[in-house]
Amino acid sequence: MIGPARPDHRIEVAGKTIQDGAVFIIAEMACAHDGDFGKAKELISVAADAGVDAVQLQMFHAPANVVDHHPAMRLV
């Protein structure tokens, strides 16, 4: 007996095929760059040297997301 058809669980990201059983390592940088573009580039470079496949980061507009007395407001 043949079971139900299984969809192709495969995706390509930056030239790397990811499929069932494959490992794709994402470095979590979040806001460690403190809004500094140079620091973000350095963190990405270090992550790439460590062999990760991708880096996830966050950027946000501080006045819309934090209270006035938060340290991030000094950067605005």
mmJSON file of the N, C-alpha and C atoms, coordinates in Angstrom:
{"data_MODEL":{"atom_site":{
"group_PDB":["ATOM","ATOM","ATOM","ATOM","ATOM","ATOM","ATOM","ATOM","ATOM","ATOM","ATOM","ATOM","ATOM","ATOM","ATOM","ATOM","ATOM","ATOM","ATOM","ATOM","ATOM","ATOM","ATOM","ATOM","ATOM","ATOM","ATOM","ATOM","ATOM","ATOM","ATOM","ATOM","ATOM","ATOM","ATOM","ATOM","ATOM","ATOM","ATOM","ATOM","ATOM","ATOM","ATOM","ATOM","ATOM","ATOM","ATOM","ATOM","ATOM","ATOM","ATOM","ATOM","ATOM","ATOM","ATOM","ATOM","ATOM","ATOM","ATOM","ATOM","ATOM","ATOM","ATOM","ATOM","ATOM","ATOM","ATOM","ATOM","ATOM","ATOM","ATOM","ATOM","ATOM","ATOM","ATOM","ATOM","ATOM","ATOM","ATOM","ATOM","ATOM","ATOM","ATOM","ATOM","ATOM","ATOM","ATOM","ATOM","ATOM","ATOM","ATOM","ATOM","ATOM","ATOM","ATOM","ATOM","ATOM","ATOM","ATOM","ATOM","ATOM","ATOM","ATOM","ATOM","ATOM","ATOM","ATOM","ATOM","ATOM","ATOM","ATOM","ATOM","ATOM","ATOM","ATOM","ATOM","ATOM","ATOM","ATOM","ATOM","ATOM","ATOM","ATOM","ATOM","ATOM","ATOM","ATOM","ATOM","ATOM","ATOM","ATOM","ATOM","ATOM","ATOM","ATOM","ATOM","ATOM","ATOM","ATOM","ATOM","ATOM","ATOM","ATOM","ATOM","ATOM","ATOM","ATOM","ATOM","ATOM","ATOM","ATOM","ATOM","ATOM","ATOM","ATOM","ATOM","ATOM","ATOM","ATOM","ATOM","ATOM","ATOM","ATOM","ATOM","ATOM","ATOM","ATOM","ATOM","ATOM","ATOM","ATOM","ATOM","ATOM","ATOM","ATOM","ATOM","ATOM","ATOM","ATOM","ATOM","ATOM","ATOM","ATOM","ATOM","ATOM","ATOM","ATOM","ATOM","ATOM","ATOM","ATOM","ATOM","ATOM","ATOM","ATOM","ATOM","ATOM","ATOM","ATOM","ATOM","ATOM","ATOM","ATOM","ATOM","ATOM","ATOM","ATOM","ATOM","ATOM","ATOM","ATOM","ATOM","ATOM","ATOM","ATOM","ATOM","ATOM","ATOM","ATOM","ATOM","ATOM","ATOM","ATOM","ATOM","ATOM","ATOM","ATOM","ATOM"],
"id":[1,2,3,4,5,6,7,8,9,10,11,12,13,14,15,16,17,18,19,20,21,22,23,24,25,26,27,28,29,30,31,32,33,34,35,36,37,38,39,40,41,42,43,44,45,46,47,48,49,50,51,52,53,54,55,56,57,58,59,60,61,62,63,64,65,66,67,68,69,70,71,72,73,74,75,76,77,78,79,80,81,82,83,84,85,86,87,88,89,90,91,92,93,94,95,96,97,98,99,100,101,102,103,104,105,106,107,108,109,110,111,112,113,114,115,116,117,118,119,120,121,122,123,124,125,126,127,128,129,130,131,132,133,134,135,136,137,138,139,140,141,142,143,144,145,146,147,148,149,150,151,152,153,154,155,156,157,158,159,160,161,162,163,164,165,166,167,168,169,170,171,172,173,174,175,176,177,178,179,180,181,182,183,184,185,186,187,188,189,190,191,192,193,194,195,196,197,198,199,200,201,202,203,204,205,206,207,208,209,210,211,212,213,214,215,216,217,218,219,220,221,222,223,224,225,226,227,228],
"type_symbol":["N","C","C","N","C","C","N","C","C","N","C","C","N","C","C","N","C","C","N","C","C","N","C","C","N","C","C","N","C","C","N","C","C","N","C","C","N","C","C","N","C","C","N","C","C","N","C","C","N","C","C","N","C","C","N","C","C","N","C","C","N","C","C","N","C","C","N","C","C","N","C","C","N","C","C","N","C","C","N","C","C","N","C","C","N","C","C","N","C","C","N","C","C","N","C","C","N","C","C","N","C","C","N","C","C","N","C","C","N","C","C","N","C","C","N","C","C","N","C","C","N","C","C","N","C","C","N","C","C","N","C","C","N","C","C","N","C","C","N","C","C","N","C","C","N","C","C","N","C","C","N","C","C","N","C","C","N","C","C","N","C","C","N","C","C","N","C","C","N","C","C","N","C","C","N","C","C","N","C","C","N","C","C","N","C","C","N","C","C","N","C","C","N","C","C","N","C","C","N","C","C","N","C","C","N","C","C","N","C","C","N","C","C","N","C","C","N","C","C","N","C","C","N","C","C","N","C","C"],
"label_atom_id":["N","CA","C","N","CA","C","N","CA","C","N","CA","C","N","CA","C","N","CA","C","N","CA","C","N","CA","C","N","CA","C","N","CA","C","N","CA","C","N","CA","C","N","CA","C","N","CA","C","N","CA","C","N","CA","C","N","CA","C","N","CA","C","N","CA","C","N","CA","C","N","CA","C","N","CA","C","N","CA","C","N","CA","C","N","CA","C","N","CA","C","N","CA","C","N","CA","C","N","CA","C","N","CA","C","N","CA","C","N","CA","C","N","CA","C","N","CA","C","N","CA","C","N","CA","C","N","CA","C","N","CA","C","N","CA","C","N","CA","C","N","CA","C","N","CA","C","N","CA","C","N","CA","C","N","CA","C","N","CA","C","N","CA","C","N","CA","C","N","CA","C","N","CA","C","N","CA","C","N","CA","C","N","CA","C","N","CA","C","N","CA","C","N","CA","C","N","CA","C","N","CA","C","N","CA","C","N","CA","C","N","CA","C","N","CA","C","N","CA","C","N","CA","C","N","CA","C","N","CA","C","N","CA","C","N","CA","C","N","CA","C","N","CA","C","N","CA","C","N","CA","C","N","CA","C","N","CA","C","N","CA","C","N","CA","C"],
"label_alt_id":[null,null,null,null,null,null,null,null,null,null,null,null,null,null,null,null,null,null,null,null,null,null,null,null,null,null,null,null,null,null,null,null,null,null,null,null,null,null,null,null,null,null,null,null,null,null,null,null,null,null,null,null,null,null,null,null,null,null,null,null,null,null,null,null,null,null,null,null,null,null,null,null,null,null,null,null,null,null,null,null,null,null,null,null,null,null,null,null,null,null,null,null,null,null,null,null,null,null,null,null,null,null,null,null,null,null,null,null,null,null,null,null,null,null,null,null,null,null,null,null,null,null,null,null,null,null,null,null,null,null,null,null,null,null,null,null,null,null,null,null,null,null,null,null,null,null,null,null,null,null,null,null,null,null,null,null,null,null,null,null,null,null,null,null,null,null,null,null,null,null,null,null,null,null,null,null,null,null,null,null,null,null,null,null,null,null,null,null,null,null,null,null,null,null,null,null,null,null,null,null,null,null,null,null,null,null,null,null,null,null,null,null,null,null,null,null,null,null,null,null,null,null,null,null,null,null,null,null],
"label_comp_id":["MET","MET","MET","ILE","ILE","ILE","GLY","GLY","GLY","PRO","PRO","PRO","ALA","ALA","ALA","ARG","ARG","ARG","PRO","PRO","PRO","ASP","ASP","ASP","HIS","HIS","HIS","ARG","ARG","ARG","ILE","ILE","ILE","GLU","GLU","GLU","VAL","VAL","VAL","ALA","ALA","ALA","GLY","GLY","GLY","LYS","LYS","LYS","THR","THR","THR","ILE","ILE","ILE","GLN","GLN","GLN","ASP","ASP","ASP","GLY","GLY","GLY","ALA","ALA","ALA","VAL","VAL","VAL","PHE","PHE","PHE","ILE","ILE","ILE","ILE","ILE","ILE","ALA","ALA","ALA","GLU","GLU","GLU","MET","MET","MET","ALA","ALA","ALA","CYS","CYS","CYS","ALA","ALA","ALA","HIS","HIS","HIS","ASP","ASP","ASP","GLY","GLY","GLY","ASP","ASP","ASP","PHE","PHE","PHE","GLY","GLY","GLY","LYS","LYS","LYS","ALA","ALA","ALA","LYS","LYS","LYS","GLU","GLU","GLU","LEU","LEU","LEU","ILE","ILE","ILE","SER","SER","SER","VAL","VAL","VAL","ALA","ALA","ALA","ALA","ALA","ALA","ASP","ASP","ASP","ALA","ALA","ALA","GLY","GLY","GLY","VAL","VAL","VAL","ASP","ASP","ASP","ALA","ALA","ALA","VAL","VAL","VAL","GLN","GLN","GLN","LEU","LEU","LEU","GLN","GLN","GLN","MET","MET","MET","PHE","PHE","PHE","HIS","HIS","HIS","ALA","ALA","ALA","PRO","PRO","PRO","ALA","ALA","ALA","ASN","ASN","ASN","VAL","VAL","VAL","VAL","VAL","VAL","ASP","ASP","ASP","HIS","HIS","HIS","HIS","HIS","HIS","PRO","PRO","PRO","ALA","ALA","ALA","MET","MET","MET","ARG","ARG","ARG","LEU","LEU","LEU","VAL","VAL","VAL"],
"label_asym_id":["A","A","A","A","A","A","A","A","A","A","A","A","A","A","A","A","A","A","A","A","A","A","A","A","A","A","A","A","A","A","A","A","A","A","A","A","A","A","A","A","A","A","A","A","A","A","A","A","A","A","A","A","A","A","A","A","A","A","A","A","A","A","A","A","A","A","A","A","A","A","A","A","A","A","A","A","A","A","A","A","A","A","A","A","A","A","A","A","A","A","A","A","A","A","A","A","A","A","A","A","A","A","A","A","A","A","A","A","A","A","A","A","A","A","A","A","A","A","A","A","A","A","A","A","A","A","A","A","A","A","A","A","A","A","A","A","A","A","A","A","A","A","A","A","A","A","A","A","A","A","A","A","A","A","A","A","A","A","A","A","A","A","A","A","A","A","A","A","A","A","A","A","A","A","A","A","A","A","A","A","A","A","A","A","A","A","A","A","A","A","A","A","A","A","A","A","A","A","A","A","A","A","A","A","A","A","A","A","A","A","A","A","A","A","A","A","A","A","A","A","A","A","A","A","A","A","A","A"],
"label_entity_id":["1","1","1","1","1","1","1","1","1","1","1","1","1","1","1","1","1","1","1","1","1","1","1","1","1","1","1","1","1","1","1","1","1","1","1","1","1","1","1","1","1","1","1","1","1","1","1","1","1","1","1","1","1","1","1","1","1","1","1","1","1","1","1","1","1","1","1","1","1","1","1","1","1","1","1","1","1","1","1","1","1","1","1","1","1","1","1","1","1","1","1","1","1","1","1","1","1","1","1","1","1","1","1","1","1","1","1","1","1","1","1","1","1","1","1","1","1","1","1","1","1","1","1","1","1","1","1","1","1","1","1","1","1","1","1","1","1","1","1","1","1","1","1","1","1","1","1","1","1","1","1","1","1","1","1","1","1","1","1","1","1","1","1","1","1","1","1","1","1","1","1","1","1","1","1","1","1","1","1","1","1","1","1","1","1","1","1","1","1","1","1","1","1","1","1","1","1","1","1","1","1","1","1","1","1","1","1","1","1","1","1","1","1","1","1","1","1","1","1","1","1","1","1","1","1","1","1","1"],
"label_seq_id":[1,1,1,2,2,2,3,3,3,4,4,4,5,5,5,6,6,6,7,7,7,8,8,8,9,9,9,10,10,10,11,11,11,12,12,12,13,13,13,14,14,14,15,15,15,16,16,16,17,17,17,18,18,18,19,19,19,20,20,20,21,21,21,22,22,22,23,23,23,24,24,24,25,25,25,26,26,26,27,27,27,28,28,28,29,29,29,30,30,30,31,31,31,32,32,32,33,33,33,34,34,34,35,35,35,36,36,36,37,37,37,38,38,38,39,39,39,40,40,40,41,41,41,42,42,42,43,43,43,44,44,44,45,45,45,46,46,46,47,47,47,48,48,48,49,49,49,50,50,50,51,51,51,52,52,52,53,53,53,54,54,54,55,55,55,56,56,56,57,57,57,58,58,58,59,59,59,60,60,60,61,61,61,62,62,62,63,63,63,64,64,64,65,65,65,66,66,66,67,67,67,68,68,68,69,69,69,70,70,70,71,71,71,72,72,72,73,73,73,74,74,74,75,75,75,76,76,76],
"pdbx_PDB_ins_code":[null,null,null,null,null,null,null,null,null,null,null,null,null,null,null,null,null,null,null,null,null,null,null,null,null,null,null,null,null,null,null,null,null,null,null,null,null,null,null,null,null,null,null,null,null,null,null,null,null,null,null,null,null,null,null,null,null,null,null,null,null,null,null,null,null,null,null,null,null,null,null,null,null,null,null,null,null,null,null,null,null,null,null,null,null,null,null,null,null,null,null,null,null,null,null,null,null,null,null,null,null,null,null,null,null,null,null,null,null,null,null,null,null,null,null,null,null,null,null,null,null,null,null,null,null,null,null,null,null,null,null,null,null,null,null,null,null,null,null,null,null,null,null,null,null,null,null,null,null,null,null,null,null,null,null,null,null,null,null,null,null,null,null,null,null,null,null,null,null,null,null,null,null,null,null,null,null,null,null,null,null,null,null,null,null,null,null,null,null,null,null,null,null,null,null,null,null,null,null,null,null,null,null,null,null,null,null,null,null,null,null,null,null,null,null,null,null,null,null,null,null,null,null,null,null,null,null,null],
"Cartn_x":[0.842,0.0,0.888,0.521,1.276,0.633,1.478,0.972,0.695,0.193,-0.099,1.174,1.026,2.173,2.688,3.975,4.595,5.14,4.807,5.334,6.863,7.47,8.92,9.31,9.911,10.335,11.757,11.894,13.213,13.099,14.097,14.149,15.602,15.819,17.178,17.342,18.411,18.729,20.172,20.377,21.723,22.564,21.94,22.667,22.819,22.319,22.407,21.025,20.953,19.685,19.476,18.319,17.953,16.791,16.926,15.859,15.835,14.881,14.744,16.092,16.423,17.659,18.87,18.75,19.884,19.985,21.173,21.4,21.669,20.984,21.179,21.341,22.516,22.813,22.606,21.768,21.472,22.026,22.942,23.478,22.469,22.188,21.23,22.001,21.943,22.618,21.657,20.38,19.346,19.796,19.825,20.199,21.592,22.445,23.79,24.625,24.197,24.933,24.69,23.691,23.357,23.112,22.647,22.355,23.579,24.736,25.992,26.268,26.241,26.419,27.771,28.82,30.15,30.21,29.579,29.544,28.745,27.654,26.846,27.676,28.418,29.276,30.327,30.901,31.914,31.308,30.13,29.466,29.111,28.663,28.338,29.601,30.7,31.967,32.452,32.346,32.761,31.88,30.571,29.654,29.988,30.274,30.632,31.916,32.886,34.147,33.908,32.865,32.531,31.798,31.4,30.79,29.274,28.616,27.152,26.654,25.406,24.804,24.088,23.643,22.902,23.03,22.727,22.722,21.388,20.74,19.474,19.761,19.261,19.436,18.139,18.098,16.922,17.357,16.501,16.687,15.328,15.31,14.04,14.25,13.164,13.18,12.9,13.952,13.848,12.696,12.478,11.398,10.014,9.846,8.553,8.422,9.533,9.501,9.985,10.615,11.133,10.728,10.754,10.406,11.537,11.211,12.177,13.467,13.385,14.579,15.398,15.072,15.825,17.173,18.244,19.572,19.638,18.799,18.807,18.401,17.694,17.26,18.455,19.565,20.76,21.334,20.987,21.515,20.71,19.554,18.652,18.957],
"Cartn_y":[-1.187,0.0,1.253,2.199,3.444,4.483,5.151,6.177,7.475,8.463,9.757,10.421,11.182,11.896,12.898,12.951,13.887,15.077,16.287,17.447,17.5,18.133,18.277,19.3,18.845,19.72,20.195,21.072,21.55,23.027,23.78,25.2,25.565,26.559,27.016,28.421,28.601,29.898,30.216,31.301,31.755,30.633,29.852,28.8,27.496,27.429,26.197,25.557,24.278,23.559,22.999,23.308,22.822,21.862,20.668,19.693,18.851,17.933,17.085,16.523,16.707,16.167,17.064,18.129,19.038,20.018,20.507,21.488,22.842,23.864,25.241,26.064,26.601,27.29,28.792,29.345,30.778,31.382,32.329,33.041,34.113,34.206,35.177,36.389,37.491,38.706,39.644,39.579,40.451,41.909,42.586,44.014,44.221,43.198,43.305,44.375,44.827,45.863,47.252,47.389,48.678,49.788,49.42,50.408,50.896,50.317,50.729,49.827,50.412,49.637,48.923,49.598,48.992,47.792,47.922,46.815,45.646,45.938,44.882,44.134,44.871,44.231,43.343,43.823,43.032,41.746,41.845,40.656,39.656,40.161,39.283,38.594,39.326,38.761,37.661,37.896,36.891,35.647,35.852,34.717,33.931,34.638,33.961,33.161,33.736,33.019,31.757,31.771,30.603,29.541,29.893,28.906,28.867,29.898,29.899,30.091,29.71,29.861,31.193,31.782,33.042,33.745,35.028,35.813,36.541,36.435,37.132,38.333,39.478,40.668,41.461,42.416,43.266,44.72,45.517,46.962,47.542,48.597,49.237,50.723,51.444,52.896,53.141,53.456,53.556,54.436,55.64,56.463,55.806,54.902,54.232,53.001,52.55,51.276,51.289,52.343,52.355,53.638,53.572,54.742,55.765,57.014,58.105,57.907,57.26,57.123,55.86,55.111,53.916,54.327,53.574,53.922,54.043,53.304,53.369,54.745,55.501,56.836,57.794,57.469,58.321,58.253,57.173,57.002,57.769,58.272,58.939,60.403],
"Cartn_z":[0.0,0.0,0.0,-0.803,-0.915,-0.006,0.815,1.721,0.986,1.727,1.106,0.587,-0.464,-1.044,-0.025,0.095,1.033,0.257,0.689,-0.038,0.07,-0.894,-0.912,0.161,1.232,2.321,2.063,1.086,0.693,0.355,0.753,0.451,0.189,-0.641,-0.907,-0.344,0.431,1.018,0.671,-0.031,-0.414,-1.013,-1.877,-2.57,-1.81,-0.567,0.225,0.277,-0.103,-0.055,1.339,1.9,3.223,3.031,3.565,3.453,4.718,4.79,5.972,6.402,7.666,8.213,8.052,7.269,7.064,8.234,8.466,9.526,8.884,9.38,8.929,10.199,10.43,11.686,11.52,12.402,12.399,13.687,13.564,14.728,15.131,16.402,16.937,17.447,16.691,17.105,17.82,17.463,18.035,17.985,19.117,19.158,19.733,19.709,20.288,19.597,18.427,17.689,18.253,19.138,19.763,18.747,17.557,16.533,15.781,16.06,15.434,14.231,13.025,11.8,11.771,12.2,12.224,13.157,14.309,15.271,14.701,14.005,13.382,12.339,11.508,10.498,11.15,12.252,12.956,13.524,14.124,14.674,13.575,12.438,11.309,10.808,10.728,10.275,11.212,12.518,13.504,13.382,13.205,13.051,11.783,10.691,9.436,9.606,10.303,10.557,11.386,12.208,13.028,12.218,10.99,10.105,10.078,10.593,10.554,9.122,8.9,7.579,7.425,8.542,8.494,9.84,9.845,11.076,11.16,12.3,12.527,13.411,13.028,13.851,13.892,14.781,14.91,14.849,14.272,14.299,14.622,15.394,15.723,15.921,15.851,16.05,17.525,18.29,19.741,20.236,19.7,20.225,20.146,19.209,19.061,19.948,20.543,21.248,22.69,23.14,24.506,25.229,26.557,27.365,27.296,27.581,27.445,28.246,29.405,30.255,29.957,28.916,28.543,27.948,28.255,27.718,26.194,25.479,24.023,23.512,24.319,23.901,23.789,24.404,24.282,22.878,22.137,20.786,19.74,20.143,19.183,19.083],
"occupancy":[1.0,1.0,1.0,1.0,1.0,1.0,1.0,1.0,1.0,1.0,1.0,1.0,1.0,1.0,1.0,1.0,1.0,1.0,1.0,1.0,1.0,1.0,1.0,1.0,1.0,1.0,1.0,1.0,1.0,1.0,1.0,1.0,1.0,1.0,1.0,1.0,1.0,1.0,1.0,1.0,1.0,1.0,1.0,1.0,1.0,1.0,1.0,1.0,1.0,1.0,1.0,1.0,1.0,1.0,1.0,1.0,1.0,1.0,1.0,1.0,1.0,1.0,1.0,1.0,1.0,1.0,1.0,1.0,1.0,1.0,1.0,1.0,1.0,1.0,1.0,1.0,1.0,1.0,1.0,1.0,1.0,1.0,1.0,1.0,1.0,1.0,1.0,1.0,1.0,1.0,1.0,1.0,1.0,1.0,1.0,1.0,1.0,1.0,1.0,1.0,1.0,1.0,1.0,1.0,1.0,1.0,1.0,1.0,1.0,1.0,1.0,1.0,1.0,1.0,1.0,1.0,1.0,1.0,1.0,1.0,1.0,1.0,1.0,1.0,1.0,1.0,1.0,1.0,1.0,1.0,1.0,1.0,1.0,1.0,1.0,1.0,1.0,1.0,1.0,1.0,1.0,1.0,1.0,1.0,1.0,1.0,1.0,1.0,1.0,1.0,1.0,1.0,1.0,1.0,1.0,1.0,1.0,1.0,1.0,1.0,1.0,1.0,1.0,1.0,1.0,1.0,1.0,1.0,1.0,1.0,1.0,1.0,1.0,1.0,1.0,1.0,1.0,1.0,1.0,1.0,1.0,1.0,1.0,1.0,1.0,1.0,1.0,1.0,1.0,1.0,1.0,1.0,1.0,1.0,1.0,1.0,1.0,1.0,1.0,1.0,1.0,1.0,1.0,1.0,1.0,1.0,1.0,1.0,1.0,1.0,1.0,1.0,1.0,1.0,1.0,1.0,1.0,1.0,1.0,1.0,1.0,1.0,1.0,1.0,1.0,1.0,1.0,1.0],
"B_iso_or_equiv":[0.0,0.0,0.0,0.0,0.0,0.0,0.0,0.0,0.0,0.0,0.0,0.0,0.0,0.0,0.0,0.0,0.0,0.0,0.0,0.0,0.0,0.0,0.0,0.0,0.0,0.0,0.0,0.0,0.0,0.0,0.0,0.0,0.0,0.0,0.0,0.0,0.0,0.0,0.0,0.0,0.0,0.0,0.0,0.0,0.0,0.0,0.0,0.0,0.0,0.0,0.0,0.0,0.0,0.0,0.0,0.0,0.0,0.0,0.0,0.0,0.0,0.0,0.0,0.0,0.0,0.0,0.0,0.0,0.0,0.0,0.0,0.0,0.0,0.0,0.0,0.0,0.0,0.0,0.0,0.0,0.0,0.0,0.0,0.0,0.0,0.0,0.0,0.0,0.0,0.0,0.0,0.0,0.0,0.0,0.0,0.0,0.0,0.0,0.0,0.0,0.0,0.0,0.0,0.0,0.0,0.0,0.0,0.0,0.0,0.0,0.0,0.0,0.0,0.0,0.0,0.0,0.0,0.0,0.0,0.0,0.0,0.0,0.0,0.0,0.0,0.0,0.0,0.0,0.0,0.0,0.0,0.0,0.0,0.0,0.0,0.0,0.0,0.0,0.0,0.0,0.0,0.0,0.0,0.0,0.0,0.0,0.0,0.0,0.0,0.0,0.0,0.0,0.0,0.0,0.0,0.0,0.0,0.0,0.0,0.0,0.0,0.0,0.0,0.0,0.0,0.0,0.0,0.0,0.0,0.0,0.0,0.0,0.0,0.0,0.0,0.0,0.0,0.0,0.0,0.0,0.0,0.0,0.0,0.0,0.0,0.0,0.0,0.0,0.0,0.0,0.0,0.0,0.0,0.0,0.0,0.0,0.0,0.0,0.0,0.0,0.0,0.0,0.0,0.0,0.0,0.0,0.0,0.0,0.0,0.0,0.0,0.0,0.0,0.0,0.0,0.0,0.0,0.0,0.0,0.0,0.0,0.0,0.0,0.0,0.0,0.0,0.0,0.0],
"pdbx_formal_charge":[null,null,null,null,null,null,null,null,null,null,null,null,null,null,null,null,null,null,null,null,null,null,null,null,null,null,null,null,null,null,null,null,null,null,null,null,null,null,null,null,null,null,null,null,null,null,null,null,null,null,null,null,null,null,null,null,null,null,null,null,null,null,null,null,null,null,null,null,null,null,null,null,null,null,null,null,null,null,null,null,null,null,null,null,null,null,null,null,null,null,null,null,null,null,null,null,null,null,null,null,null,null,null,null,null,null,null,null,null,null,null,null,null,null,null,null,null,null,null,null,null,null,null,null,null,null,null,null,null,null,null,null,null,null,null,null,null,null,null,null,null,null,null,null,null,null,null,null,null,null,null,null,null,null,null,null,null,null,null,null,null,null,null,null,null,null,null,null,null,null,null,null,null,null,null,null,null,null,null,null,null,null,null,null,null,null,null,null,null,null,null,null,null,null,null,null,null,null,null,null,null,null,null,null,null,null,null,null,null,null,null,null,null,null,null,null,null,null,null,null,null,null,null,null,null,null,null,null],
"auth_seq_id":[1,1,1,2,2,2,3,3,3,4,4,4,5,5,5,6,6,6,7,7,7,8,8,8,9,9,9,10,10,10,11,11,11,12,12,12,13,13,13,14,14,14,15,15,15,16,16,16,17,17,17,18,18,18,19,19,19,20,20,20,21,21,21,22,22,22,23,23,23,24,24,24,25,25,25,26,26,26,27,27,27,28,28,28,29,29,29,30,30,30,31,31,31,32,32,32,33,33,33,34,34,34,35,35,35,36,36,36,37,37,37,38,38,38,39,39,39,40,40,40,41,41,41,42,42,42,43,43,43,44,44,44,45,45,45,46,46,46,47,47,47,48,48,48,49,49,49,50,50,50,51,51,51,52,52,52,53,53,53,54,54,54,55,55,55,56,56,56,57,57,57,58,58,58,59,59,59,60,60,60,61,61,61,62,62,62,63,63,63,64,64,64,65,65,65,66,66,66,67,67,67,68,68,68,69,69,69,70,70,70,71,71,71,72,72,72,73,73,73,74,74,74,75,75,75,76,76,76],
"auth_comp_id":["MET","MET","MET","ILE","ILE","ILE","GLY","GLY","GLY","PRO","PRO","PRO","ALA","ALA","ALA","ARG","ARG","ARG","PRO","PRO","PRO","ASP","ASP","ASP","HIS","HIS","HIS","ARG","ARG","ARG","ILE","ILE","ILE","GLU","GLU","GLU","VAL","VAL","VAL","ALA","ALA","ALA","GLY","GLY","GLY","LYS","LYS","LYS","THR","THR","THR","ILE","ILE","ILE","GLN","GLN","GLN","ASP","ASP","ASP","GLY","GLY","GLY","ALA","ALA","ALA","VAL","VAL","VAL","PHE","PHE","PHE","ILE","ILE","ILE","ILE","ILE","ILE","ALA","ALA","ALA","GLU","GLU","GLU","MET","MET","MET","ALA","ALA","ALA","CYS","CYS","CYS","ALA","ALA","ALA","HIS","HIS","HIS","ASP","ASP","ASP","GLY","GLY","GLY","ASP","ASP","ASP","PHE","PHE","PHE","GLY","GLY","GLY","LYS","LYS","LYS","ALA","ALA","ALA","LYS","LYS","LYS","GLU","GLU","GLU","LEU","LEU","LEU","ILE","ILE","ILE","SER","SER","SER","VAL","VAL","VAL","ALA","ALA","ALA","ALA","ALA","ALA","ASP","ASP","ASP","ALA","ALA","ALA","GLY","GLY","GLY","VAL","VAL","VAL","ASP","ASP","ASP","ALA","ALA","ALA","VAL","VAL","VAL","GLN","GLN","GLN","LEU","LEU","LEU","GLN","GLN","GLN","MET","MET","MET","PHE","PHE","PHE","HIS","HIS","HIS","ALA","ALA","ALA","PRO","PRO","PRO","ALA","ALA","ALA","ASN","ASN","ASN","VAL","VAL","VAL","VAL","VAL","VAL","ASP","ASP","ASP","HIS","HIS","HIS","HIS","HIS","HIS","PRO","PRO","PRO","ALA","ALA","ALA","MET","MET","MET","ARG","ARG","ARG","LEU","LEU","LEU","VAL","VAL","VAL"],
"auth_asym_id":["A","A","A","A","A","A","A","A","A","A","A","A","A","A","A","A","A","A","A","A","A","A","A","A","A","A","A","A","A","A","A","A","A","A","A","A","A","A","A","A","A","A","A","A","A","A","A","A","A","A","A","A","A","A","A","A","A","A","A","A","A","A","A","A","A","A","A","A","A","A","A","A","A","A","A","A","A","A","A","A","A","A","A","A","A","A","A","A","A","A","A","A","A","A","A","A","A","A","A","A","A","A","A","A","A","A","A","A","A","A","A","A","A","A","A","A","A","A","A","A","A","A","A","A","A","A","A","A","A","A","A","A","A","A","A","A","A","A","A","A","A","A","A","A","A","A","A","A","A","A","A","A","A","A","A","A","A","A","A","A","A","A","A","A","A","A","A","A","A","A","A","A","A","A","A","A","A","A","A","A","A","A","A","A","A","A","A","A","A","A","A","A","A","A","A","A","A","A","A","A","A","A","A","A","A","A","A","A","A","A","A","A","A","A","A","A","A","A","A","A","A","A","A","A","A","A","A","A"],
"auth_atom_id":["N","CA","C","N","CA","C","N","CA","C","N","CA","C","N","CA","C","N","CA","C","N","CA","C","N","CA","C","N","CA","C","N","CA","C","N","CA","C","N","CA","C","N","CA","C","N","CA","C","N","CA","C","N","CA","C","N","CA","C","N","CA","C","N","CA","C","N","CA","C","N","CA","C","N","CA","C","N","CA","C","N","CA","C","N","CA","C","N","CA","C","N","CA","C","N","CA","C","N","CA","C","N","CA","C","N","CA","C","N","CA","C","N","CA","C","N","CA","C","N","CA","C","N","CA","C","N","CA","C","N","CA","C","N","CA","C","N","CA","C","N","CA","C","N","CA","C","N","CA","C","N","CA","C","N","CA","C","N","CA","C","N","CA","C","N","CA","C","N","CA","C","N","CA","C","N","CA","C","N","CA","C","N","CA","C","N","CA","C","N","CA","C","N","CA","C","N","CA","C","N","CA","C","N","CA","C","N","CA","C","N","CA","C","N","CA","C","N","CA","C","N","CA","C","N","CA","C","N","CA","C","N","CA","C","N","CA","C","N","CA","C","N","CA","C","N","CA","C","N","CA","C","N","CA","C","N","CA","C","N","CA","C","N","CA","C"],
"pdbx_PDB_model_num":[1,1,1,1,1,1,1,1,1,1,1,1,1,1,1,1,1,1,1,1,1,1,1,1,1,1,1,1,1,1,1,1,1,1,1,1,1,1,1,1,1,1,1,1,1,1,1,1,1,1,1,1,1,1,1,1,1,1,1,1,1,1,1,1,1,1,1,1,1,1,1,1,1,1,1,1,1,1,1,1,1,1,1,1,1,1,1,1,1,1,1,1,1,1,1,1,1,1,1,1,1,1,1,1,1,1,1,1,1,1,1,1,1,1,1,1,1,1,1,1,1,1,1,1,1,1,1,1,1,1,1,1,1,1,1,1,1,1,1,1,1,1,1,1,1,1,1,1,1,1,1,1,1,1,1,1,1,1,1,1,1,1,1,1,1,1,1,1,1,1,1,1,1,1,1,1,1,1,1,1,1,1,1,1,1,1,1,1,1,1,1,1,1,1,1,1,1,1,1,1,1,1,1,1,1,1,1,1,1,1,1,1,1,1,1,1,1,1,1,1,1,1,1,1,1,1,1,1]
}}}
